[in-house]
Amino acid sequence: MVIIRKCRKADAKGIMNVCFKTGYMGEDATGHFSDVKLFGLLFCLYYPRYEREHSFVAEDNREIVGYILGSPDSELQERLFLAKIGWRIPIRLFFVTSWRYFQDIKTILHFIRLPRSNPNFNINKKYPAHLHIDILEKYQRKGIGSKLMDKFETHMRKLGVKGIHLGTSEGNYKAVPFYKKKGYKIIHRDKMGMWPDAPEKRGLLFAKKLI
Ligand SMILES: CC(C)(COP(=O)(O)OP(=O)(O)OC[C@H]1O[C@@H](n2cnc3c(N)ncnc32)[C@H](O)[C@@H]1OP(=O)(O)O)[C@@H](O)C(=O)NCCC(=O)NCCS
């Protein structure tokens, strides 16, 4: 039976597995990226260490099958991420990725060179919280995403957070209808997608007001 519970530090490995298995616009990132640890450092490992009280996991038979990770204060989170995890990324890149997973360097360079564009207002002021939600394929479309989203939004409302934002891709055919169904609206479109093999699938920024 799938249970939803608060995230723990020991969930890091299971979270990294779900993150990678759903990391390519909602599909398995295998074949598009190789260094699973670097992928985790970039996209999810910060949360079970530093935002456990704001993150939830779905567990089946002691296996992490889904999660919602996030923070109520994205401005603070960005600074903490750089201080706590950011420094590990160049070290991993230099000492491991560039030797063992050289094929990832092209993707990393694409990430770095992405033309940045932002809405013409401070997103972190209007929608201070952000989230990442991912569920293993076998467990999708069973209402788990909705339960995780409800938990997270209720928690954020209790903290008095005004709104939530999140990023996805035009190529994510499951997440886009899911977010719309949950009341999120597209507030910005990037110029290009984050994957070098699908640059036409642009990044999307969704947001929702809570109060
Ligand atoms: C997007 C995701 C989190 C949705 O979670 P889920 O548990 O499958 O969603 P739910 O079962 O709670 O669905 C709620 C509603 O969202 C919509 N929805 C969910 N998945 C959908 C899909 N694949 N296609 C169209 N609509 C979908 C439907 O309206 C659905 O209601 P319904 O089943 O009564 O029709 C899940 O598919 C997922 O983890 N995908 C892979 C990772 C990913 O893309 N994460 C987001 C990265 S930005």
Ligand as a Chemical Component Dictionary entry (heavy atoms), coordinates in Angstrom:
data_LIG
# 
_chem_comp.id                   LIG 
_chem_comp.type                 NON-POLYMER 
_chem_comp.pdbx_formal_charge   0 
_chem_comp.three_letter_code    LIG 
# 
loop_
_chem_comp_atom.comp_id 
_chem_comp_atom.atom_id 
_chem_comp_atom.alt_atom_id 
_chem_comp_atom.type_symbol 
_chem_comp_atom.charge 
_chem_comp_atom.model_Cartn_x 
_chem_comp_atom.model_Cartn_y 
_chem_comp_atom.model_Cartn_z 
_chem_comp_atom.pdbx_ordinal 
LIG C1  C1  C 0 2.673  14.672 -13.516 1  
LIG C2  C2  C 0 2.485  13.661 -12.385 2  
LIG C3  C3  C 0 3.162  14.184 -11.108 3  
LIG C4  C4  C 0 0.972  13.496 -12.118 4  
LIG O1  O1  O 0 0.805  12.645 -10.997 5  
LIG P1  P1  P 0 -0.276 11.489 -11.011 6  
LIG O2  O2  O 0 -0.286 10.810 -9.683  7  
LIG O3  O3  O 0 -0.045 10.631 -12.188 8  
LIG O4  O4  O 0 -1.611 12.345 -11.195 9  
LIG P2  P2  P 0 -3.087 12.051 -10.638 10 
LIG O5  O5  O 0 -3.385 10.607 -10.768 11 
LIG O6  O6  O 0 -3.218 12.642 -9.281  12 
LIG O7  O7  O 0 -3.947 12.889 -11.704 13 
LIG C5  C5  C 0 -4.742 14.019 -11.386 14 
LIG C6  C6  C 0 -5.267 14.623 -12.667 15 
LIG O8  O8  O 0 -4.198 15.226 -13.418 16 
LIG C7  C7  C 0 -4.423 15.019 -14.825 17 
LIG N1  N1  N 0 -3.375 14.117 -15.350 18 
LIG C8  C8  C 0 -2.481 13.399 -14.633 19 
LIG N2  N2  N 0 -1.684 12.691 -15.456 20 
LIG C9  C9  C 0 -2.080 12.952 -16.707 21 
LIG C10 C10 C 0 -1.664 12.491 -17.998 22 
LIG N3  N3  N 0 -0.677 11.603 -18.117 23 
LIG N4  N4  N 0 -2.315 12.962 -19.080 24 
LIG C11 C11 C 0 -3.337 13.857 -18.981 25 
LIG N5  N5  N 0 -3.781 14.323 -17.763 26 
LIG C12 C12 C 0 -3.167 13.870 -16.660 27 
LIG C13 C13 C 0 -5.774 14.354 -14.960 28 
LIG O9  O9  O 0 -6.747 15.383 -15.064 29 
LIG C14 C14 C 0 -5.896 13.627 -13.635 30 
LIG O10 O10 O 0 -7.221 13.395 -13.234 31 
LIG P3  P3  P 0 -7.968 12.037 -13.769 32 
LIG O11 O11 O 0 -7.019 10.884 -13.563 33 
LIG O12 O12 O 0 -9.199 11.982 -12.899 34 
LIG O13 O13 O 0 -8.273 12.275 -15.212 35 
LIG C15 C15 C 0 3.046  12.261 -12.767 36 
LIG O14 O14 O 0 2.490  11.860 -14.009 37 
LIG C16 C16 C 0 4.558  12.225 -12.900 38 
LIG O15 O15 O 0 5.263  12.135 -11.897 39 
LIG N6  N6  N 0 5.074  12.270 -14.143 40 
LIG C17 C17 C 0 6.502  12.081 -14.407 41 
LIG C18 C18 C 0 7.370  13.124 -13.751 42 
LIG C19 C19 C 0 6.963  14.513 -14.106 43 
LIG O16 O16 O 0 6.670  14.827 -15.247 44 
LIG N7  N7  N 0 6.995  15.396 -13.089 45 
LIG C20 C20 C 0 6.776  16.815 -13.262 46 
LIG C21 C21 C 0 8.056  17.434 -13.624 47 
LIG S1  S1  S 0 7.888  19.176 -13.868 48 
# 
loop_
_chem_comp_bond.comp_id 
_chem_comp_bond.atom_id_1 
_chem_comp_bond.atom_id_2 
_chem_comp_bond.value_order 
_chem_comp_bond.pdbx_ordinal 
LIG C1  C2  SING 1  
LIG C2  C3  SING 2  
LIG C2  C4  SING 3  
LIG C2  C15 SING 4  
LIG C4  O1  SING 5  
LIG O1  P1  SING 6  
LIG P1  O2  DOUB 7  
LIG P1  O3  SING 8  
LIG P1  O4  SING 9  
LIG O4  P2  SING 10 
LIG P2  O5  DOUB 11 
LIG P2  O6  SING 12 
LIG P2  O7  SING 13 
LIG O7  C5  SING 14 
LIG C5  C6  SING 15 
LIG C6  O8  SING 16 
LIG C6  C14 SING 17 
LIG O8  C7  SING 18 
LIG C7  N1  SING 19 
LIG C7  C13 SING 20 
LIG N1  C8  SING 21 
LIG N1  C12 SING 22 
LIG C8  N2  DOUB 23 
LIG N2  C9  SING 24 
LIG C9  C10 SING 25 
LIG C9  C12 DOUB 26 
LIG C10 N3  SING 27 
LIG C10 N4  DOUB 28 
LIG N4  C11 SING 29 
LIG C11 N5  DOUB 30 
LIG N5  C12 SING 31 
LIG C13 O9  SING 32 
LIG C13 C14 SING 33 
LIG C14 O10 SING 34 
LIG O10 P3  SING 35 
LIG P3  O11 DOUB 36 
LIG P3  O12 SING 37 
LIG P3  O13 SING 38 
LIG C15 O14 SING 39 
LIG C15 C16 SING 40 
LIG C16 O15 DOUB 41 
LIG C16 N6  SING 42 
LIG N6  C17 SING 43 
LIG C17 C18 SING 44 
LIG C18 C19 SING 45 
LIG C19 O16 DOUB 46 
LIG C19 N7  SING 47 
LIG N7  C20 SING 48 
LIG C20 C21 SING 49 
LIG C21 S1  SING 50 
# 
